[in-house]
Amino acid sequence: MTKIIQLVGALLGTFFGFGLGLLILERAGGGISQANRPAFLVAVVVASLLFGYLAIPYITVRPARWAVDRLAQAGAGEFALGVAGIVIGLLMGVLAGIPLSAIGGTAGSILPPTVAIVLALGMLGATLYKRDVLVPAIGGILPGGRRRGGSQLVVVDTSSVIDGRIVDVGRTGFILGTLVVPRFVLDELQRIADSPDAMRRNRGRRGLEMLAALQKDSLSPVEVSEETYPEIGEVDAKLVAFARDHHAAILTNDFNLNRVAEIQGIRVLNLNELANAIKAVVHPGEEMTVKIIQEGKEPGQGVGYLDDGTMIVVEGGSSFLEREVGITVTRVLQTVAGRMIFAQPRDA
């Protein structure tokens, strides 16, 4: 298809060059001698032919492909915003063209359409530049409008895939929108799976298995993005750049990535915070039964765990090792590592 367009461009360039050469020769009068006129005309035609053959793809095909790609990636809100910007710019051009057309002559014919096109392109650029502010409002009105801010796209981090809990979360349907796995995340999982270190190799293979299970079982759609950001070295930096460019949230359990993304205004879905948030709420004075499985750090302490993994430290519980004992909660402590419960035996 490109070759056909280039041949058409060469043909149009030939006709244009021939007409341009004749016009120049007519205007030049005696400035170009009769002996040099054929060579001058051939030179103009050849130059126009080459220009038409070489430049026509950059004028037609490539801009068209760029426009099609942009339209394919744009949501309903962005598309409506661009159309609105062009329409407003054209209306402004019509209003500005009324006094300009009164000038008359060549200027009166050329200036109105030129000003209209410039204003339309200017309004298109201005509205798209401020799309982060304008699209959320449009996205809430139009059916299928995509809100900026990451409510529709969730980019998956390598650590969250290896962790495996993402598969269970995906099966619940609590993730609204589309899970996106960038190509560089897949590449990192592949590198880890091919590592000579046995532990890293097992983690990488587990990540690939979890990703396959996620694609199979998740209620949310899972897509693979081919964007790689070769100019950026670290995978975490690539994730942040991808999330920023696509207005997506990041799904991770990496503490450092969490903080870096939040500093840059990117929404983060942290699996560890989710796990802590859905743990059972326990208040001082509540009674329950727990199995003491080990001694605590302090003398006489026993340690047990709830079903969700919450640690319970029982004062005087060391005498109940490997036994279930009724306890009364005395204190609940929230730490960076999670929730910790202190209790004492009920009969104490």
C-alpha positions as a Markdown table, in Angstrom:
| # | Residue | x | y | z |
|---|---|---|---|---|
| 1 | Met | 0.0 | 0.0 | 0.0 |
| 2 | Thr | 2.8 | 2.4 | 0.8 |
| 3 | Lys | 4.5 | 1.7 | -2.5 |
| 4 | Ile | 1.3 | 2.6 | -4.4 |
| 5 | Ile | 1.0 | 5.9 | -2.4 |
| 6 | Gln | 4.6 | 6.7 | -3.2 |
| 7 | Leu | 4.0 | 6.1 | -6.9 |
| 8 | Val | 1.0 | 8.4 | -6.7 |
| 9 | Gly | 3.1 | 11.0 | -4.9 |
| 10 | Ala | 5.7 | 10.7 | -7.6 |
| 11 | Leu | 3.1 | 11.2 | -10.4 |
| 12 | Leu | 1.6 | 14.2 | -8.6 |
| 13 | Gly | 5.0 | 15.6 | -8.0 |
| 14 | Thr | 5.8 | 15.3 | -11.7 |
| 15 | Phe | 2.7 | 17.2 | -12.8 |
| 16 | Phe | 3.2 | 19.8 | -10.0 |
| 17 | Gly | 6.9 | 20.2 | -10.9 |
| 18 | Phe | 6.1 | 20.6 | -14.6 |
| 19 | Gly | 3.5 | 23.3 | -13.9 |
| 20 | Leu | 5.8 | 25.0 | -11.4 |
| 21 | Gly | 8.7 | 25.0 | -13.8 |
| 22 | Leu | 6.7 | 26.5 | -16.6 |
| 23 | Leu | 5.3 | 29.2 | -14.2 |
| 24 | Ile | 8.9 | 30.1 | -13.1 |
| 25 | Leu | 10.1 | 30.2 | -16.7 |
| 26 | Glu | 7.2 | 32.4 | -17.7 |
| 27 | Arg | 7.8 | 34.8 | -14.8 |
| 28 | Ala | 11.6 | 34.7 | -15.2 |
| 29 | Gly | 11.4 | 36.1 | -18.7 |
| 30 | Gly | 14.9 | 36.7 | -20.0 |
| 31 | Gly | 16.5 | 35.8 | -16.6 |
| 32 | Ile | 17.0 | 32.2 | -17.9 |
| 33 | Ser | 18.5 | 31.8 | -21.3 |
| 34 | Gln | 16.7 | 29.7 | -23.9 |
| 35 | Ala | 19.6 | 27.1 | -23.9 |
| 36 | Asn | 19.2 | 26.5 | -20.1 |
| 37 | Arg | 15.4 | 26.4 | -20.0 |
| 38 | Pro | 15.0 | 22.6 | -20.8 |
| 39 | Ala | 17.6 | 21.7 | -18.2 |
| 40 | Phe | 16.0 | 24.0 | -15.6 |
| 41 | Leu | 12.5 | 22.5 | -16.3 |
| 42 | Val | 13.8 | 18.9 | -16.1 |
| 43 | Ala | 15.6 | 19.7 | -12.8 |
| 44 | Val | 12.4 | 21.2 | -11.3 |
| 45 | Val | 10.3 | 18.1 | -12.5 |
| 46 | Val | 12.9 | 15.6 | -11.1 |
| 47 | Ala | 13.1 | 17.5 | -7.7 |
| 48 | Ser | 9.3 | 17.5 | -7.4 |
| 49 | Leu | 9.1 | 13.9 | -8.4 |
| 50 | Leu | 11.6 | 12.8 | -5.8 |
| 51 | Phe | 9.9 | 15.0 | -3.2 |
| 52 | Gly | 6.5 | 13.5 | -4.0 |
| 53 | Tyr | 7.9 | 10.0 | -3.9 |
| 54 | Leu | 9.9 | 10.3 | -0.6 |
| 55 | Ala | 7.8 | 12.8 | 1.3 |
| 56 | Ile | 4.2 | 11.5 | 0.6 |
| 57 | Pro | 4.3 | 8.7 | 3.3 |
| 58 | Tyr | 5.3 | 11.3 | 5.9 |
| 59 | Ile | 2.4 | 13.6 | 4.8 |
| 60 | Thr | -0.3 | 10.9 | 4.5 |
| 61 | Val | 0.4 | 7.4 | 5.7 |
| 62 | Arg | 2.3 | 8.1 | 8.9 |
| 63 | Pro | 0.0 | 10.9 | 10.2 |
| 64 | Ala | -3.0 | 8.6 | 9.4 |
| 65 | Arg | -1.5 | 5.7 | 11.3 |
| 66 | Trp | -0.6 | 8.0 | 14.2 |
| 67 | Ala | -4.2 | 9.3 | 14.3 |
| 68 | Val | -5.7 | 5.8 | 14.1 |
| 69 | Asp | -3.4 | 4.6 | 17.0 |
| 70 | Arg | -4.4 | 7.6 | 19.1 |
| 71 | Leu | -8.1 | 7.1 | 18.4 |
| 72 | Ala | -7.8 | 3.4 | 19.3 |
| 73 | Gln | -6.2 | 4.3 | 22.7 |
| 74 | Ala | -8.5 | 7.2 | 23.5 |
| 75 | Gly | -11.5 | 6.7 | 25.7 |
| 76 | Ala | -15.0 | 8.2 | 25.0 |
| 77 | Gly | -14.2 | 11.2 | 27.1 |
| 78 | Glu | -10.9 | 12.0 | 25.3 |
| 79 | Phe | -12.6 | 11.6 | 21.9 |
| 80 | Ala | -15.5 | 13.8 | 22.8 |
| 81 | Leu | -13.1 | 16.4 | 24.2 |
| 82 | Gly | -11.0 | 16.4 | 21.0 |
| 83 | Val | -14.1 | 16.8 | 18.8 |
| 84 | Ala | -15.4 | 19.6 | 21.0 |
| 85 | Gly | -12.1 | 21.4 | 20.8 |
| 86 | Ile | -12.1 | 21.3 | 17.0 |
| 87 | Val | -15.7 | 22.4 | 16.8 |
| 88 | Ile | -15.1 | 25.4 | 19.1 |
| 89 | Gly | -11.9 | 26.3 | 17.2 |
| 90 | Leu | -13.7 | 26.3 | 13.9 |
| 91 | Leu | -16.5 | 28.4 | 15.3 |
| 92 | Met | -14.0 | 30.9 | 16.6 |
| 93 | Gly | -12.3 | 30.8 | 13.1 |
| 94 | Val | -15.7 | 31.6 | 11.4 |
| 95 | Leu | -16.2 | 34.6 | 13.7 |
| 96 | Ala | -12.7 | 35.8 | 13.2 |
| 97 | Gly | -12.9 | 35.2 | 9.4 |
| 98 | Ile | -15.9 | 37.6 | 8.9 |
| 99 | Pro | -13.8 | 40.8 | 9.3 |
| 100 | Leu | -10.7 | 39.2 | 7.6 |
| 101 | Ser | -12.7 | 38.4 | 4.5 |
| 102 | Ala | -13.6 | 42.1 | 4.2 |
| 103 | Ile | -10.0 | 42.8 | 3.4 |
| 104 | Gly | -10.5 | 41.5 | -0.1 |
| 105 | Gly | -8.0 | 40.3 | -2.6 |
| 106 | Thr | -5.8 | 37.2 | -2.0 |
| 107 | Ala | -5.4 | 38.0 | 1.7 |
| 108 | Gly | -9.2 | 38.1 | 2.1 |
| 109 | Ser | -9.5 | 34.6 | 0.5 |
| 110 | Ile | -6.6 | 32.9 | 2.3 |
| 111 | Leu | -6.7 | 34.3 | 5.8 |
| 112 | Pro | -10.2 | 33.2 | 6.9 |
| 113 | Pro | -9.6 | 29.4 | 6.3 |
| 114 | Thr | -6.1 | 29.6 | 7.6 |
| 115 | Val | -7.1 | 31.3 | 10.8 |
| 116 | Ala | -10.0 | 28.7 | 11.2 |
| 117 | Ile | -7.6 | 25.8 | 10.8 |
| 118 | Val | -5.0 | 27.3 | 13.2 |
| 119 | Leu | -7.7 | 28.0 | 15.9 |
| 120 | Ala | -9.1 | 24.5 | 15.5 |
| 121 | Leu | -5.7 | 22.9 | 16.0 |
| 122 | Gly | -4.9 | 25.3 | 18.8 |
| 123 | Met | -8.2 | 24.4 | 20.7 |
| 124 | Leu | -7.6 | 20.7 | 20.1 |
| 125 | Gly | -4.1 | 21.0 | 21.6 |
| 126 | Ala | -5.3 | 23.1 | 24.5 |
| 127 | Thr | -8.2 | 20.8 | 25.4 |
| 128 | Leu | -6.0 | 17.6 | 25.2 |
| 129 | Tyr | -3.3 | 19.3 | 27.3 |
| 130 | Lys | -5.8 | 19.9 | 30.0 |
| 131 | Arg | -7.5 | 16.5 | 29.6 |
| 132 | Asp | -6.6 | 15.5 | 33.2 |
| 133 | Val | -9.0 | 18.2 | 34.4 |
| 134 | Leu | -11.6 | 18.1 | 31.7 |
| 135 | Val | -12.0 | 14.3 | 31.0 |
| 136 | Pro | -13.2 | 13.2 | 34.4 |
| 137 | Ala | -16.3 | 15.4 | 34.1 |
| 138 | Ile | -17.0 | 14.2 | 30.5 |
| 139 | Gly | -16.3 | 10.6 | 31.5 |
| 140 | Gly | -19.0 | 10.8 | 34.2 |
| 141 | Ile | -21.5 | 11.9 | 31.7 |
| 142 | Leu | -20.8 | 9.8 | 28.6 |
| 143 | Pro | -21.7 | 6.1 | 28.6 |
| 144 | Gly | -18.4 | 4.1 | 28.6 |
| 145 | Gly | -16.4 | 7.3 | 29.3 |
| 146 | Arg | -13.1 | 6.4 | 30.9 |
| 147 | Arg | -12.3 | 8.5 | 34.0 |
| 148 | Arg | -8.7 | 9.5 | 34.4 |
| 149 | Gly | -7.0 | 8.8 | 37.7 |
| 150 | Gly | -6.7 | 5.0 | 37.3 |
| 151 | Ser | -10.2 | 3.7 | 38.0 |
| 152 | Gln | -10.3 | 1.7 | 34.8 |
| 153 | Leu | -6.7 | 0.4 | 34.4 |
| 154 | Val | -4.7 | -1.4 | 37.1 |
| 155 | Val | -1.1 | -2.2 | 36.2 |
| 156 | Val | 0.4 | -5.3 | 37.9 |
| 157 | Asp | 3.8 | -5.3 | 39.6 |
| 158 | Thr | 6.2 | -8.2 | 39.5 |
| 159 | Ser | 6.1 | -8.7 | 43.3 |
| 160 | Ser | 2.3 | -8.9 | 43.4 |
| 161 | Val | 2.3 | -11.6 | 40.7 |
| 162 | Ile | 4.9 | -13.7 | 42.6 |
| 163 | Asp | 3.0 | -13.2 | 45.9 |
| 164 | Gly | 0.1 | -15.1 | 44.4 |
| 165 | Arg | -2.7 | -13.5 | 46.4 |
| 166 | Ile | -3.6 | -11.4 | 43.3 |
| 167 | Val | -5.2 | -14.6 | 41.9 |
| 168 | Asp | -7.6 | -15.0 | 44.8 |
| 169 | Val | -8.4 | -11.2 | 44.7 |
| 170 | Gly | -9.0 | -11.5 | 41.0 |
| 171 | Arg | -11.4 | -14.4 | 41.5 |
| 172 | Thr | -13.5 | -12.3 | 43.9 |
| 173 | Gly | -14.3 | -9.6 | 41.3 |
| 174 | Phe | -13.3 | -6.8 | 43.7 |
| 175 | Ile | -10.9 | -5.3 | 41.1 |
| 176 | Leu | -12.9 | -3.0 | 38.9 |
| 177 | Gly | -11.5 | -2.4 | 35.5 |
| 178 | Thr | -8.7 | -4.1 | 33.5 |
| 179 | Leu | -5.6 | -5.7 | 34.9 |
| 180 | Val | -2.6 | -4.7 | 32.7 |
| 181 | Val | 0.6 | -6.7 | 32.7 |
| 182 | Pro | 3.4 | -4.7 | 30.9 |
| 183 | Arg | 5.9 | -6.6 | 28.7 |
| 184 | Phe | 8.8 | -5.5 | 31.0 |
| 185 | Val | 7.1 | -7.3 | 33.9 |
| 186 | Leu | 6.9 | -10.5 | 31.9 |
| 187 | Asp | 10.5 | -10.0 | 30.9 |
| 188 | Glu | 11.5 | -9.6 | 34.6 |
| 189 | Leu | 9.6 | -12.7 | 35.6 |
| 190 | Gln | 11.3 | -14.6 | 32.8 |
| 191 | Arg | 14.8 | -13.4 | 34.0 |
| 192 | Ile | 13.9 | -14.5 | 37.5 |
| 193 | Ala | 12.7 | -17.9 | 36.3 |
| 194 | Asp | 15.9 | -18.4 | 34.4 |
| 195 | Ser | 18.1 | -17.4 | 37.3 |
| 196 | Pro | 20.9 | -19.8 | 38.4 |
| 197 | Asp | 19.9 | -19.3 | 42.0 |
| 198 | Ala | 17.3 | -22.0 | 42.9 |
| 199 | Met | 15.3 | -19.8 | 45.2 |
| 200 | Arg | 14.9 | -17.0 | 42.7 |
| 201 | Arg | 14.2 | -19.5 | 39.9 |
| 202 | Asn | 11.3 | -21.0 | 41.9 |
| 203 | Arg | 9.9 | -17.6 | 42.7 |
| 204 | Gly | 10.0 | -16.7 | 39.0 |
| 205 | Arg | 8.3 | -19.9 | 37.9 |
| 206 | Arg | 5.7 | -19.4 | 40.6 |
| 207 | Gly | 5.1 | -15.9 | 39.2 |
| 208 | Leu | 4.6 | -17.2 | 35.7 |
| 209 | Glu | 2.2 | -19.9 | 37.1 |
| 210 | Met | 0.2 | -17.3 | 39.1 |
| 211 | Leu | 0.0 | -15.1 | 36.0 |
| 212 | Ala | -1.4 | -17.9 | 33.9 |
| 213 | Ala | -3.9 | -18.7 | 36.7 |
| 214 | Leu | -4.9 | -15.0 | 36.8 |
| 215 | Gln | -5.6 | -14.9 | 33.1 |
| 216 | Lys | -7.7 | -18.0 | 33.4 |
| 217 | Asp | -9.7 | -17.3 | 36.6 |
| 218 | Ser | -9.8 | -13.6 | 37.1 |
| 219 | Leu | -13.3 | -12.0 | 36.7 |
| 220 | Ser | -11.5 | -8.8 | 35.6 |
| 221 | Pro | -10.1 | -8.8 | 32.1 |
| 222 | Val | -6.3 | -9.3 | 31.9 |
| 223 | Glu | -4.3 | -7.6 | 29.1 |
| 224 | Val | -0.6 | -7.6 | 28.2 |
| 225 | Ser | 0.9 | -4.3 | 27.1 |
| 226 | Glu | 3.8 | -4.3 | 24.7 |
| 227 | Glu | 5.2 | -0.9 | 25.9 |
| 228 | Thr | 8.7 | -1.4 | 27.2 |
| 229 | Tyr | 10.1 | 2.1 | 28.0 |
| 230 | Pro | 13.7 | 1.2 | 26.8 |
| 231 | Glu | 15.0 | 4.6 | 27.9 |
| 232 | Ile | 14.2 | 3.7 | 31.5 |
| 233 | Gly | 16.4 | 1.1 | 33.3 |
| 234 | Glu | 14.6 | 0.0 | 36.5 |
| 235 | Val | 11.3 | -2.0 | 36.3 |
| 236 | Asp | 9.8 | 0.1 | 39.2 |
| 237 | Ala | 10.5 | 3.3 | 37.3 |
| 238 | Lys | 9.0 | 1.8 | 34.2 |
| 239 | Leu | 5.8 | 0.9 | 36.2 |
| 240 | Val | 5.5 | 4.4 | 37.5 |
| 241 | Ala | 6.0 | 5.9 | 34.0 |
| 242 | Phe | 3.4 | 3.5 | 32.5 |
| 243 | Ala | 0.9 | 4.3 | 35.3 |
| 244 | Arg | 1.5 | 8.0 | 34.9 |
| 245 | Asp | 1.1 | 7.9 | 31.1 |
| 246 | His | -2.0 | 5.7 | 31.1 |
| 247 | His | -3.5 | 7.2 | 34.3 |
| 248 | Ala | -3.6 | 3.8 | 35.8 |
| 249 | Ala | -3.3 | 2.5 | 39.4 |
| 250 | Ile | -0.5 | 0.2 | 40.5 |
| 251 | Leu | -1.2 | -3.2 | 42.2 |
| 252 | Thr | 1.8 | -4.1 | 44.3 |
| 253 | Asn | 3.0 | -5.3 | 47.7 |
| 254 | Asp | 6.3 | -3.5 | 47.4 |
| 255 | Phe | 6.6 | -0.9 | 50.2 |
| 256 | Asn | 9.2 | 1.3 | 48.4 |
| 257 | Leu | 7.3 | 1.3 | 45.1 |
| 258 | Asn | 4.2 | 2.2 | 47.0 |
| 259 | Arg | 5.7 | 5.3 | 48.5 |
| 260 | Val | 7.4 | 6.4 | 45.3 |
| 261 | Ala | 4.1 | 6.1 | 43.3 |
| 262 | Glu | 2.1 | 7.9 | 46.0 |
| 263 | Ile | 4.6 | 10.8 | 46.0 |
| 264 | Gln | 4.0 | 11.2 | 42.3 |
| 265 | Gly | 0.2 | 11.2 | 42.7 |
| 266 | Ile | -0.3 | 7.7 | 41.4 |
| 267 | Arg | -3.0 | 5.6 | 43.0 |
| 268 | Val | -1.7 | 2.4 | 44.6 |
| 269 | Leu | -3.5 | -0.8 | 45.5 |
| 270 | Asn | -1.4 | -2.5 | 48.1 |
| 271 | Leu | -2.1 | -6.2 | 48.8 |
| 272 | Asn | -0.6 | -6.0 | 52.3 |
| 273 | Glu | -2.8 | -3.1 | 53.2 |
| 274 | Leu | -5.8 | -4.9 | 51.8 |
| 275 | Ala | -5.0 | -8.1 | 53.8 |
| 276 | Asn | -4.7 | -6.0 | 57.0 |
| 277 | Ala | -7.9 | -4.2 | 56.3 |
| 278 | Ile | -10.0 | -7.3 | 56.0 |
| 279 | Lys | -8.7 | -9.0 | 59.1 |
| 280 | Ala | -11.2 | -9.6 | 61.9 |
| 281 | Val | -11.6 | -6.7 | 64.3 |
| 282 | Val | -10.8 | -7.6 | 67.9 |
| 283 | His | -11.4 | -5.4 | 70.9 |
| 284 | Pro | -10.1 | -5.5 | 74.4 |
| 285 | Gly | -12.3 | -7.6 | 76.6 |
| 286 | Glu | -13.4 | -10.1 | 73.9 |
| 287 | Glu | -13.0 | -13.8 | 74.7 |
| 288 | Met | -11.9 | -16.5 | 72.3 |
| 289 | Thr | -10.0 | -19.8 | 72.1 |
| 290 | Val | -6.5 | -20.1 | 70.6 |
| 291 | Lys | -3.9 | -22.8 | 70.4 |
| 292 | Ile | -0.5 | -21.9 | 71.9 |
| 293 | Ile | 2.1 | -23.2 | 69.5 |
| 294 | Gln | 5.3 | -21.6 | 70.8 |
| 295 | Glu | 6.9 | -19.6 | 73.6 |
| 296 | Gly | 7.1 | -15.8 | 73.4 |
| 297 | Lys | 10.1 | -13.5 | 73.7 |
| 298 | Glu | 9.4 | -12.7 | 77.3 |
| 299 | Pro | 9.4 | -15.4 | 80.1 |
| 300 | Gly | 6.0 | -17.1 | 80.5 |
| 301 | Gln | 4.6 | -15.8 | 77.3 |
| 302 | Gly | 2.9 | -18.1 | 74.8 |
| 303 | Val | 2.2 | -17.3 | 71.1 |
| 304 | Gly | -0.8 | -18.4 | 69.0 |
| 305 | Tyr | -2.3 | -17.2 | 65.7 |
| 306 | Leu | -5.8 | -16.5 | 64.4 |
| 307 | Asp | -7.0 | -18.1 | 61.2 |
| 308 | Asp | -6.0 | -14.9 | 59.3 |
| 309 | Gly | -2.5 | -15.1 | 60.6 |
| 310 | Thr | -2.8 | -12.4 | 63.3 |
| 311 | Met | -0.3 | -13.1 | 66.2 |
| 312 | Ile | -1.7 | -13.4 | 69.7 |
| 313 | Val | 0.7 | -13.1 | 72.6 |
| 314 | Val | -0.7 | -14.7 | 75.8 |
| 315 | Glu | 0.8 | -13.7 | 79.1 |
| 316 | Gly | 1.4 | -16.8 | 81.1 |
| 317 | Gly | 0.6 | -18.9 | 78.1 |
| 318 | Ser | 3.8 | -20.9 | 77.9 |
| 319 | Ser | 2.3 | -23.5 | 80.3 |
| 320 | Phe | -0.3 | -24.3 | 77.6 |
| 321 | Leu | 2.0 | -25.2 | 74.8 |
| 322 | Glu | 0.3 | -27.3 | 72.1 |
| 323 | Arg | -3.0 | -26.9 | 73.8 |
| 324 | Glu | -6.0 | -24.8 | 73.2 |
| 325 | Val | -6.8 | -22.3 | 75.9 |
| 326 | Gly | -9.6 | -19.7 | 76.4 |
| 327 | Ile | -8.2 | -16.2 | 76.5 |
| 328 | Thr | -9.4 | -12.6 | 77.1 |
| 329 | Val | -8.0 | -9.9 | 74.9 |
| 330 | Thr | -6.3 | -7.1 | 76.9 |
| 331 | Arg | -4.7 | -5.0 | 74.2 |
| 332 | Val | -4.6 | -4.7 | 70.4 |
| 333 | Leu | -1.5 | -3.1 | 68.8 |
| 334 | Gln | -1.3 | -2.0 | 65.2 |
| 335 | Thr | 2.3 | -2.2 | 63.9 |
| 336 | Val | 3.9 | -1.7 | 60.4 |
| 337 | Ala | 4.1 | -5.5 | 60.1 |
| 338 | Gly | 0.5 | -5.9 | 61.0 |
| 339 | Arg | -1.9 | -6.3 | 63.9 |
| 340 | Met | -0.7 | -7.9 | 67.2 |
| 341 | Ile | -3.1 | -9.0 | 70.0 |
| 342 | Phe | -2.1 | -9.3 | 73.7 |
| 343 | Ala | -4.2 | -11.5 | 75.9 |
| 344 | Gln | -4.3 | -13.5 | 79.1 |
| 345 | Pro | -5.8 | -16.9 | 79.9 |
| 346 | Arg | -9.5 | -16.6 | 81.0 |
| 347 | Asp | -8.9 | -18.5 | 84.2 |
| 348 | Ala | -5.9 | -16.3 | 85.2 |
